[in-house]
């Protein structure tokens, strides 16, 4: 099938051109153009944040080491853009190693401030308002119960990437499609959008086209696993599966949270993953309509460990962030300022307090687009789920890199 599709691609350019207009769901919607040169501004030391880190440094050491391991797999001359400035892979590694060596001395706040001012350049994201405001959300690693066999207890399939799913780069067809891709399938010598969530979950269209990785108990759990992008599945035979994002059906992501707000089912001030789950559990008759409002569908693969970020390294709770990989430097050292919840013994949020810490840019996400968005990985467990489900707070995002002369 792949060979046949290549044969006919040159003959369907007109179809593709029209489908970009008619079938908008097959192509990401155009957003205002924000170049790499525009999203980060180098700032003077008088504009630096306080660089106060609220976590133990051992997690930071782990996260930095993971970024270094990624960079060591790349060509030494590959370029990483920090606004208008570019740095080689070799320099990125040197930058992270220098910072790692320093934090292992467990520096004081004063020593940390002086070290950064003396040796590092600092860049600030322009944010969503050109004034540096970044919306921070959170994600976590869900844990599900499952089985390798379908049954009444485990009726919902976790699918691997389908054999007939195509990713087509449109750049060779015309300069106006530069950087554009569509995800599709090939039927009767015609390229068409891939199946949406409703077709996949309710019409059994993937039978014989996609492997069943596992079967899980709850459709809502499966939906939120797709939102998070990775997780653990404890199987009824005692085994543990690490499952990780392996592509989507190419349909646009649509927020069911926004749908419930627009319909007056949940007020905006109370919106959270927990509120959505509670509403769906209380109104099971609405589950198909609400979940199918989001036509995007995620496919998975198994890994020996996890969760893994987009640079294929294990994420560090509280230290790994996801940003728009098109405009921010992957694996780079970042500093974030936002909020975090204080939780009572019964799992309720008592209040929100300041969060400030160093992090590593190790992941991305379908809803994380532009200079005004960042997603913080919280790990797994009760606190992680609560924090990830409720974090929707503004903050600041900075990137640091060693001065070329240091």
C-alpha positions as CSV (number, residue, x, y, z in Angstrom):
1,X,0.0,0.0,0.0
2,X,2.8,2.4,0.8
3,X,4.4,1.8,-2.6
4,X,1.1,2.4,-4.3
5,X,0.6,5.6,-2.4
6,X,3.9,7.0,-3.5
7,X,3.1,6.1,-7.1
8,X,-0.1,8.2,-7.1
9,X,1.0,11.1,-4.9
10,X,2.4,13.1,-7.9
11,X,-1.1,12.8,-9.5
12,X,-3.1,14.1,-6.6
13,X,-1.5,17.4,-6.1
14,X,-4.7,19.2,-7.1
15,X,-6.7,17.0,-4.7
16,X,-4.3,17.9,-1.9
17,X,-4.5,21.6,-2.6
18,X,-8.3,21.5,-2.5
19,X,-8.4,19.3,0.5
20,X,-6.3,21.7,2.5
21,X,-9.2,24.1,2.2
22,X,-12.2,21.8,2.3
23,X,-10.9,19.2,4.8
24,X,-9.3,21.5,7.3
25,X,-9.3,18.8,9.9
26,X,-6.5,17.0,8.1
27,X,-4.0,19.9,8.4
28,X,-3.1,21.9,11.5
29,X,-4.8,25.3,11.4
30,X,-2.7,28.2,10.5
31,X,-1.6,30.3,13.4
32,X,0.0,33.7,13.4
33,X,3.6,33.2,12.3
34,X,6.1,33.4,15.2
35,X,9.6,32.8,14.2
36,X,12.3,31.4,16.4
37,X,14.1,34.7,16.2
38,X,11.0,36.5,17.7
39,X,10.1,34.2,20.6
40,X,13.1,34.6,22.9
41,X,14.7,37.9,23.9
42,X,18.1,38.1,25.5
43,X,17.8,40.1,28.7
44,X,20.3,42.1,30.7
45,X,21.3,41.0,34.2
46,X,19.2,43.7,35.8
47,X,16.1,41.9,34.3
48,X,17.1,38.5,35.6
49,X,14.7,36.7,37.8
50,X,15.8,35.8,41.4
51,X,16.8,32.2,40.3
52,X,15.5,30.8,43.6
53,X,15.1,27.0,43.2
54,X,12.4,25.4,45.4
55,X,13.4,21.7,44.9
56,X,16.3,19.6,45.9
57,X,19.1,19.6,43.3
58,X,19.3,15.8,42.8
59,X,16.3,15.9,40.4
60,X,17.9,18.7,38.5
61,X,21.1,16.8,38.2
62,X,19.1,13.8,36.8
63,X,17.3,16.0,34.3
64,X,20.5,17.7,33.1
65,X,22.2,14.4,32.6
66,X,19.3,13.2,30.5
67,X,19.5,16.2,28.3
68,X,23.2,15.7,27.9
69,X,22.6,12.1,26.9
70,X,20.3,13.3,24.1
71,X,22.7,15.9,22.8
72,X,25.5,13.4,22.7
73,X,23.6,11.5,20.1
74,X,23.5,14.5,17.7
75,X,26.0,15.9,15.3
76,X,28.4,18.3,17.2
77,X,27.7,21.1,14.7
78,X,23.9,21.0,14.8
79,X,22.4,24.4,15.7
80,X,20.1,25.4,18.5
81,X,18.3,28.7,18.3
82,X,17.9,31.0,21.3
83,X,16.0,33.9,19.7
84,X,18.4,35.4,17.1
85,X,21.4,33.6,18.5
86,X,22.5,30.1,17.6
87,X,24.7,27.6,19.5
88,X,26.1,24.3,18.4
89,X,25.4,20.9,20.0
90,X,29.0,21.0,21.3
91,X,28.3,24.3,23.1
92,X,25.0,23.1,24.5
93,X,26.7,20.1,26.0
94,X,29.4,22.3,27.5
95,X,26.8,24.7,28.8
96,X,24.9,21.9,30.6
97,X,28.0,20.2,32.0
98,X,29.2,23.5,33.4
99,X,25.9,24.1,35.1
100,X,25.7,20.5,36.4
101,X,29.2,20.7,37.9
102,X,28.2,23.9,39.7
103,X,24.9,22.7,41.2
104,X,26.6,19.6,42.6
105,X,28.4,22.0,45.0
106,X,25.0,22.8,46.4
107,X,25.5,26.6,46.0
108,X,23.8,29.3,48.0
109,X,21.3,31.7,46.4
110,X,24.0,34.4,46.2
111,X,26.6,32.1,44.7
112,X,24.0,30.8,42.2
113,X,23.1,34.4,41.2
114,X,26.7,35.4,40.7
115,X,27.6,32.3,38.8
116,X,24.7,32.8,36.3
117,X,25.5,36.5,35.9
118,X,29.1,35.8,35.2
119,X,28.9,32.8,32.9
120,X,25.4,32.6,31.3
121,X,23.2,34.4,28.8
122,X,19.5,34.5,29.8
123,X,16.6,34.7,27.3
124,X,13.0,35.3,28.2
125,X,10.0,34.1,26.2
126,X,7.9,36.9,24.8
127,X,4.8,34.9,26.0
128,X,1.3,35.2,24.7
129,X,1.2,38.9,25.2
130,X,4.7,40.0,24.0
131,X,5.2,41.0,27.6
132,X,6.4,37.6,28.8
133,X,3.2,36.0,30.2
134,X,3.2,32.3,29.7
135,X,0.3,30.0,30.6
136,X,1.5,27.0,32.5
137,X,-0.4,23.8,32.6
138,X,0.6,20.4,33.9
139,X,0.7,16.7,32.9
140,X,1.4,13.5,34.8
141,X,1.8,9.8,34.2
142,X,-1.5,8.0,34.6
143,X,-1.7,4.4,35.9
144,X,-4.3,2.1,34.5
145,X,-5.5,-1.5,35.0
146,X,-5.5,-3.6,31.9
147,X,-5.2,-7.0,30.2
148,X,-3.7,-8.4,27.0
149,X,-7.1,-10.0,26.3
150,X,-10.4,-8.4,25.7
151,X,-13.2,-9.2,28.2
152,X,-16.3,-7.7,29.8
153,X,-13.9,-6.3,32.5
154,X,-11.4,-4.9,29.9
155,X,-13.4,-3.9,26.8
156,X,-11.5,-0.8,25.5
157,X,-8.5,-1.1,23.2
158,X,-5.2,0.7,23.5
159,X,-4.1,0.8,19.8
160,X,-0.7,0.8,18.3
161,X,0.0,3.0,15.3
162,X,-2.1,1.7,12.4
163,X,-0.4,0.1,9.3
164,X,-2.4,2.3,6.9
165,X,-1.7,5.6,8.5
166,X,0.4,7.9,6.3
167,X,2.3,11.0,7.1
168,X,2.7,13.1,4.0
169,X,5.1,16.0,3.7
170,X,3.6,18.6,1.4
171,X,6.7,20.7,1.0
172,X,7.8,19.0,-2.3
173,X,4.5,19.9,-3.9
174,X,4.7,23.7,-3.6
175,X,6.6,26.3,-1.7
176,X,3.4,27.6,-0.2
177,X,3.1,24.2,1.7
178,X,6.6,24.5,3.2
179,X,6.7,22.8,6.6
180,X,3.1,21.4,6.2
181,X,2.2,17.8,6.7
182,X,-1.0,15.9,6.6
183,X,-1.9,12.6,8.3
184,X,-4.1,10.5,6.1
185,X,-4.9,7.1,4.6
186,X,-5.0,5.8,1.1
187,X,-8.2,4.4,-0.3
188,X,-9.1,3.6,-3.9
189,X,-6.1,5.6,-5.2
190,X,-7.3,8.7,-3.2
191,X,-5.6,10.2,-0.1
192,X,-8.3,10.9,2.5
193,X,-8.2,12.1,6.2
194,X,-7.6,9.4,8.7
195,X,-10.5,8.1,10.8
196,X,-11.7,10.2,13.7
197,X,-12.3,9.2,17.3
198,X,-15.9,8.2,16.8
199,X,-15.1,6.0,13.8
200,X,-12.2,4.4,15.7
201,X,-14.0,3.8,19.0
202,X,-17.6,3.0,17.9
203,X,-17.3,1.7,14.3
204,X,-14.4,-0.8,14.7
205,X,-12.6,0.7,11.6
206,X,-9.1,-0.3,12.9
207,X,-9.8,-4.1,13.0
208,X,-7.0,-5.7,11.1
209,X,-5.1,-2.4,10.7
210,X,-3.8,-1.7,14.2
211,X,-2.4,-4.0,16.9
212,X,-4.2,-4.1,20.3
213,X,-1.4,-3.2,22.8
214,X,-3.7,-3.9,25.7
215,X,-7.3,-3.6,26.8
216,X,-8.4,-1.3,29.7
217,X,-11.4,-1.0,32.0
218,X,-12.5,2.5,31.5
219,X,-13.1,4.6,28.4
220,X,-12.6,7.8,30.4
221,X,-9.2,6.6,31.7
222,X,-8.2,5.8,28.1
223,X,-9.2,9.3,27.0
224,X,-7.1,10.9,29.6
225,X,-4.2,8.6,28.9
226,X,-4.2,9.9,25.4
227,X,-4.2,13.5,26.7
228,X,-1.2,12.8,28.9
229,X,0.7,11.0,26.1
230,X,2.2,8.2,28.2
231,X,1.5,6.0,31.2
232,X,1.7,2.7,33.0
233,X,-0.7,-0.2,32.6
234,X,-0.7,-2.9,35.3
235,X,-1.9,-6.1,33.6
236,X,-4.0,-8.7,35.2
237,X,-1.2,-11.3,34.7
238,X,1.1,-9.2,36.9
239,X,3.2,-7.6,34.2
240,X,3.7,-3.8,33.8
241,X,3.6,-2.0,30.4
242,X,5.1,1.4,29.8
243,X,3.2,2.9,27.0
244,X,4.2,6.0,25.1
245,X,2.8,8.4,22.4
246,X,3.4,7.1,18.9
247,X,1.4,9.5,16.7
248,X,-2.1,10.7,16.2
249,X,-4.8,10.4,13.5
250,X,-4.1,14.0,12.4
251,X,-7.5,15.3,13.4
252,X,-7.5,18.7,15.3
253,X,-7.4,18.6,19.1
254,X,-10.6,20.1,20.5
255,X,-11.0,20.7,24.3
256,X,-13.9,18.9,26.0
257,X,-13.2,21.2,28.9
258,X,-14.0,24.2,26.8
259,X,-17.1,22.4,25.5
260,X,-18.4,21.8,29.0
261,X,-17.7,25.5,29.9
262,X,-19.5,26.7,26.8
263,X,-22.5,24.5,27.6
264,X,-22.7,25.7,31.2
265,X,-21.9,22.2,32.6
266,X,-18.8,23.4,34.5
267,X,-17.9,27.0,35.4
268,X,-14.6,28.2,34.1
269,X,-13.2,29.0,37.5
270,X,-13.7,25.4,38.6
271,X,-12.5,23.7,35.4
272,X,-10.0,20.8,36.0
273,X,-9.4,17.3,34.8
274,X,-11.0,16.1,38.0
275,X,-14.2,18.2,37.4
276,X,-14.4,16.7,33.8
277,X,-14.1,13.2,35.1
278,X,-16.7,13.7,37.8
279,X,-19.2,15.2,35.3
280,X,-18.7,12.3,32.9
281,X,-19.1,9.7,35.7
282,X,-22.3,11.4,36.8
283,X,-23.6,11.6,33.3
284,X,-22.6,8.4,31.5
285,X,-25.2,8.9,28.8
286,X,-23.2,11.9,27.6
287,X,-19.8,10.2,27.4
288,X,-19.9,9.4,23.7
289,X,-21.0,12.9,22.6
290,X,-18.5,14.7,24.8
291,X,-15.5,12.5,24.2
292,X,-16.2,12.4,20.4
293,X,-16.2,16.2,20.4
294,X,-12.5,15.8,20.3
295,X,-11.8,13.9,17.0
296,X,-8.1,13.6,17.7
297,X,-6.9,10.1,18.6
298,X,-3.5,9.0,20.0
299,X,-1.7,5.8,19.2
300,X,0.9,4.2,21.4
301,X,3.9,2.0,21.5
302,X,5.5,0.1,24.4
303,X,8.9,1.1,26.0
304,X,11.1,-0.6,28.5
305,X,10.9,2.4,30.7
306,X,9.2,5.7,30.9
307,X,7.6,8.1,30.6
308,X,9.7,9.5,27.8
309,X,9.8,13.0,26.4
310,X,10.0,13.9,22.7
311,X,13.8,13.7,22.9
312,X,13.5,10.1,24.0
313,X,14.8,10.5,27.5
314,X,13.0,9.7,30.7
315,X,11.2,12.7,32.1
316,X,12.0,14.0,35.6
317,X,9.1,14.9,37.9
318,X,9.0,18.6,38.5
319,X,12.1,19.2,36.3
320,X,10.9,18.4,32.8
321,X,8.8,20.7,30.7
322,X,7.0,20.5,27.4
323,X,7.1,23.5,25.0
324,X,6.6,24.1,21.3
325,X,9.5,22.3,19.8
326,X,9.3,24.3,16.6
327,X,10.4,27.5,18.3
328,X,12.2,26.6,21.6
329,X,15.6,24.8,21.9
330,X,15.1,21.1,22.8
331,X,17.1,19.8,25.8
332,X,18.0,23.3,26.9
333,X,18.2,24.5,30.5
334,X,15.2,26.6,31.5
335,X,14.0,28.5,34.5
336,X,10.2,28.7,35.3
337,X,8.1,30.8,37.6
338,X,4.4,30.0,38.1
339,X,2.2,28.5,40.9
340,X,1.9,25.1,42.7
341,X,-0.9,23.7,44.9
342,X,-0.6,22.9,48.6
343,X,-2.8,19.8,49.2
344,X,-4.6,18.8,52.4
345,X,-4.8,15.3,53.7
346,X,-8.1,14.7,52.0
347,X,-6.7,15.6,48.6
348,X,-8.2,19.1,48.5
349,X,-6.2,22.2,47.3
350,X,-5.7,24.5,50.3
351,X,-4.0,27.3,48.4
352,X,-1.6,28.1,45.6
353,X,2.0,29.1,46.3
354,X,4.9,30.4,44.2
355,X,6.9,27.9,42.2
356,X,10.3,28.8,40.9
357,X,12.9,26.3,39.7
358,X,15.3,25.2,36.9
359,X,13.9,22.7,34.4
360,X,14.9,21.1,31.2
361,X,13.0,21.4,27.9
362,X,12.5,17.7,27.1
363,X,9.0,17.3,25.7
364,X,6.3,18.8,23.5
365,X,2.6,18.4,23.1
366,X,-0.2,18.8,20.5
367,X,-1.9,21.6,22.5
368,X,1.4,23.3,23.5
369,X,1.8,25.8,20.7
370,X,3.5,29.2,20.6
371,X,5.7,31.2,23.0
372,X,2.9,31.6,25.5
373,X,2.5,27.9,26.6
374,X,4.4,25.5,28.7
375,X,3.5,22.2,30.4
376,X,5.2,21.0,33.6
377,X,5.6,17.2,34.2
378,X,4.6,16.3,37.7
379,X,5.3,12.5,37.8
380,X,2.7,10.0,39.0
381,X,0.6,9.5,42.1
382,X,-2.2,11.5,43.8
383,X,-0.4,14.8,44.2
384,X,0.9,14.7,40.6
385,X,-2.7,14.0,39.3
386,X,-4.2,16.9,41.4
387,X,-1.4,19.3,40.4
388,X,-1.5,18.4,36.8
389,X,-5.3,18.5,36.6
390,X,-5.6,22.0,38.2
391,X,-2.6,24.0,37.1
392,X,-3.7,26.7,34.7
393,X,-1.6,29.7,35.9
394,X,0.4,32.4,34.3
395,X,4.1,32.6,34.8
396,X,7.5,33.4,33.2
397,X,9.7,31.2,31.1
398,X,13.5,31.7,30.7
399,X,16.2,29.8,28.9
400,X,19.9,29.8,29.9
401,X,23.0,29.0,27.9
402,X,26.7,29.5,28.6
403,X,28.3,32.6,27.2
404,X,30.5,31.8,24.2
405,X,33.6,33.3,25.9
406,X,33.1,31.3,29.2
